[in-house]
Amino acid sequence: MLKLILILLIIAAVAALLGFGSISGVALTGAKFLIGVVLVLFLLVVLGIIALS
């Protein structure tokens, strides 16, 4: 999932440099959403609500 976040951030940066604002915005929004999901899952694992075995 972290790979996908990095890919979306790179797409957003390249699209912004080339002047494609809407594509950049969509990629950045997707990356923000995935970062939120990763943070929530991380907190659930740290607090012991989800056990990884």
N, C-alpha and C positions, 0 to 999 in steps of 0.2 A: 504494500500500500504506500510505503514511503517513496518507492520508485515512481509510482503514478503521480504523487504530489510533486516530486521534482520535475517530472516531464511536463505537467501542467504549468508549473511556474516558469519553465524555460519557454514553453509555447507562448505564455502571456508576455514574457519579456521581449521575445522576438517579434510578436505581433504588434506590441506597443512601439517598438523601434521602427517598424515598417509602416506604421500609421493605421493599423487595423484596430481601432479602439473597441469595437463591439466584440471581436474575437478575443481580444486581450481580456476584456471584462468577463466574458463567459469562462475562460480558462482560469482566471484568478478566483472567480466565485466557486468553481469546482474545487480548486486547491484549498480554499478557505474551509469549505464544507468538509473535505476529507481530513484536514488538520483537526477540526473540531471532533470528528468521529474518533480519530486516533487518540486525542487527548482524553476523551471520555472513556474509551476502552482502557487506556493506561491507568487512569484513576481507579477504575473498577478493579483492575488487577492489583494495584498497590494496596487498596483498602481490603482486599481479600474477598470481595463479593464474587468475583469470577476466579476460579482456581485453574491455573495452567498446569497440566501434568504430562 
